[in-house]
Amino acid sequence: MILIENLVKTFRRTRVLDGIGLAVEPGERVALIGSNGAGKTTLIRCLLGEYVCNGLVRVDGLDPRKHRSRVLGKIGFVPQLPPPLKMPVGQLIDFSASLCGVEPARMINIAGELGLDVASVRSRQFLRLSGGMKQKLLIAIALGRDIRVLLMDEPAANLDPEARKIFFDLLGARRENTTMLISCHRLSEMSAIVTRVVEMDMGRVTLDRPNQEEV
């Protein structure tokens, strides 16, 4: 489902990704761990087709740069930093649902499970929400789609403890038919969900092993 070979990405002469190789099979759930600056976010952005890079990158056999709209149609994405969108919450949900051909109610219901009452903030601009509200809404939009791949960059960072538990329960419910690549600092939170652990440091994969703690 995800294939990366000899991936190199450089910013201002600094090599952020240094010959990354990674293959993720359909249905695998991978925890991507490593310190800040290890290259995790850059790797995810390359999979989304946001960066020009050297090497081979494929998502379900497609090049994310050449076939970006088709690739993004297969992916549910939760960024580490919410985008500064001025769009009202209700409009954002309706727009996101229309792009992938699902009912907005699916996203609204997931947001409700996470503790976000969409009706109470429907007319508020997305950027005016609290950090936790933004994260809940972005997760709801990602999980409310019919997709084959979930890319998540520190998705639980701004969630309260109850919402974190519900979030991981929601991920667990999807784990039979969705390929996941989840960047995180604390592997302990993901141990019951992921099948594999990939650690990065200084733009390279330094560890790649099965998750022996999965239940």
C-alpha positions in Angstrom: 0.0 0.0 0.0 2.9 2.3 0.8 6.3 1.9 -0.9 9.3 4.2 -0.4 12.7 3.5 -1.9 15.9 5.6 -1.4 13.8 8.7 -0.4 15.9 11.9 -0.1 14.6 15.3 0.8 16.8 18.4 1.3 15.9 21.8 2.7 18.5 24.5 2.2 21.3 22.0 1.9 20.2 20.2 5.0 19.3 16.5 4.2 16.2 15.9 6.2 15.5 12.5 4.7 18.5 10.4 3.9 17.8 7.4 1.8 14.6 6.2 3.5 13.3 2.8 2.5 9.9 1.6 3.8 7.2 -0.8 2.5 3.9 -1.0 4.3 1.5 -3.8 3.3 -2.3 -3.3 3.1 -3.8 -3.5 6.6 -0.5 -2.9 8.4 -0.6 -0.4 11.2 2.7 1.3 11.7 3.8 3.5 14.6 6.4 6.0 13.3 8.5 7.1 16.3 11.5 9.3 16.9 12.5 12.6 18.4 11.7 16.0 17.0 13.7 16.6 13.8 14.0 12.9 13.0 12.1 13.5 9.7 8.7 11.9 10.6 6.6 14.9 9.4 8.6 15.4 6.3 8.1 11.7 5.4 4.4 12.0 5.8 4.3 15.2 3.7 6.1 13.4 0.9 3.5 10.7 1.0 0.9 13.4 0.6 2.7 14.8 -2.5 3.4 18.1 -0.9 7.2 18.1 -1.5 9.4 17.5 -4.5 11.9 14.8 -3.5 14.3 12.3 -4.9 13.7 8.6 -4.8 10.5 6.5 -5.3 7.3 7.2 -3.4 4.1 5.2 -4.1 0.7 5.0 -2.4 -1.4 2.2 -3.7 0.9 2.1 -6.7 0.5 5.8 -7.5 3.0 8.7 -7.4 1.6 11.3 -5.0 3.1 14.1 -7.0 1.9 13.0 -10.4 -1.5 11.7 -9.2 -2.1 13.9 -6.2 -5.9 14.1 -6.3 -6.3 10.4 -6.7 -3.8 9.7 -3.9 -5.5 12.2 -1.6 -8.8 10.5 -2.3 -7.4 7.3 -0.7 -6.0 9.0 2.4 -7.4 10.3 5.7 -4.9 12.8 7.1 -4.5 14.4 10.5 -1.7 17.0 10.7 0.4 17.8 13.7 -0.4 21.5 13.4 -4.0 22.4 12.4 -4.2 24.6 9.3 -5.3 28.3 9.9 -8.6 27.9 8.1 -11.1 30.8 8.3 -13.9 28.6 7.0 -16.8 28.1 9.5 -17.0 24.6 11.0 -20.2 23.6 9.4 -19.0 24.7 6.0 -15.7 22.8 6.5 -17.6 19.6 7.3 -20.0 19.9 4.4 -17.1 20.6 2.0 -15.0 17.7 3.3 -17.9 15.3 3.1 -18.8 16.4 -0.4 -15.2 15.8 -1.6 -15.4 12.1 -0.7 -19.1 11.5 -1.3 -20.2 10.8 2.3 -22.9 12.3 4.5 -21.7 15.1 6.8 -23.5 13.3 9.6 -20.8 10.7 9.7 -18.2 13.2 10.6 -20.5 15.0 13.0 -21.3 11.8 14.8 -17.6 10.9 15.2 -16.9 14.5 16.5 -19.7 13.9 19.0 -18.1 10.7 20.2 -14.9 12.5 20.8 -16.7 15.1 22.9 -17.2 17.9 20.3 -20.7 19.3 19.9 -20.6 20.5 16.3 -24.0 22.2 16.6 -22.6 24.6 19.2 -19.6 25.7 17.1 -21.1 25.3 13.6 -20.9 29.0 12.7 -17.5 29.6 14.3 -14.4 29.9 12.2 -12.2 26.8 12.4 -9.2 28.9 13.5 -11.2 30.3 16.4 -11.6 26.8 18.0 -9.4 25.6 20.8 -6.5 23.3 20.0 -8.5 20.3 21.4 -11.6 21.2 19.3 -9.6 21.5 16.2 -7.9 18.2 16.7 -11.3 16.4 17.4 -12.7 17.9 14.2 -9.8 17.0 12.0 -9.9 13.4 13.4 -13.6 13.2 12.7 -13.2 14.4 9.1 -10.4 11.8 8.6 -12.2 8.9 10.1 -15.5 9.9 8.6 -14.3 9.2 5.1 -14.2 5.9 3.2 -10.4 5.6 2.8 -7.7 2.9 2.6 -4.9 4.8 4.2 -4.7 6.8 7.5 -1.7 9.1 7.9 -1.6 10.8 11.3 1.0 13.1 12.7 0.9 13.2 16.5 -2.9 13.0 16.3 -3.6 12.7 20.0 -1.4 15.6 21.1 -4.2 18.1 22.0 -6.8 15.6 23.2 -8.0 15.4 26.7 -7.7 11.9 28.4 -11.2 10.8 27.7 -11.1 11.9 24.1 -7.7 10.1 23.7 -9.3 6.8 24.9 -12.2 7.2 22.5 -9.9 8.1 19.7 -7.8 4.9 20.2 -11.0 2.9 20.4 -12.1 4.3 17.1 -8.8 3.4 15.5 -9.1 -0.1 16.9 -12.5 -0.5 15.2 -11.0 0.3 11.8 -7.8 -1.8 12.1 -9.0 -4.7 10.0 -9.3 -2.9 6.7 -7.2 0.3 6.9 -3.5 0.8 6.5 -2.2 3.2 9.1 1.0 5.2 9.5 0.9 7.1 12.8 3.7 9.4 14.0 3.9 9.5 17.8 6.2 10.2 20.7 4.7 7.7 23.1 4.6 4.2 21.7 2.7 3.0 24.8 -0.5 4.7 23.6 -0.3 2.9 20.3 0.8 -0.5 21.6 -2.7 -2.1 21.4 -3.3 -0.9 17.9 -0.1 -1.0 15.8 1.4 -4.1 14.2 4.8 -2.6 13.6 7.2 -0.1 15.0 9.5 2.1 12.8 11.9 4.4 14.5 13.6 7.3 12.7 16.6 9.4 13.6 18.5 12.0 11.6 16.4 11.3 8.5 17.1 7.6 8.5 15.2 4.4 9.6 17.1 3.1 12.6 14.7 0.4 13.7 11.9 -1.6 12.0 10.4 -4.4 14.0 7.0 -6.1 14.6 5.1 -4.8 17.6 5.2 -7.5 20.1 2.9 -5.7 22.6 -0.1 -5.7 20.2 -3.2 -7.3 21.8 
